[in-house]
Amino acid sequence: MSEEKLSFKDMCARFDVTPRTLRHYEYIELLRPEKVGRTRYYGPREVARMTLILRGRRFGFKLEELRQWLELYNDDDGRQVQRQVWIDMADRQLEELRSRRVELDEIIAELEKLRDVWDAKSE
C-alpha cells in the first residue's frame, strides 16, 4: 500500500496557507518534505505535523516552542516526554490566555464606558 503524498500546491490548499508560510515552516525545520529534484512531497508525517502546528498557532504557541516540542517525538522516550512537555506548555498558555482575557474584559468595559459618555454628549 503506498502512502498518499501531497504536492506543495496541494499542501497549501489542504491547510489554506500561503506558499510563503509553507516555505517558512520548512526553513525553520517544522516540516521536512521529501524532495525529488525541486519538487516537494508531503507524506502523512508532514500532514500530521502541519495539523499540530496550525492547532498550536491557533492556541497562541510560538513557532519555536512548537518546533522544539515536535522534535521531542524523535527522542527515545518520545511520546512520554512529549506528552509531559505538552501539558506544561498548555498550562503556561492557559494561564497567559486567562490573563489576557481579564485584560480584554477591562479594556472592553473601559471602551464601552467612554463610548457611552460620548454618546450621551451627542444627545
Disulfide bonds with the S-S distance in Angstrom:
none
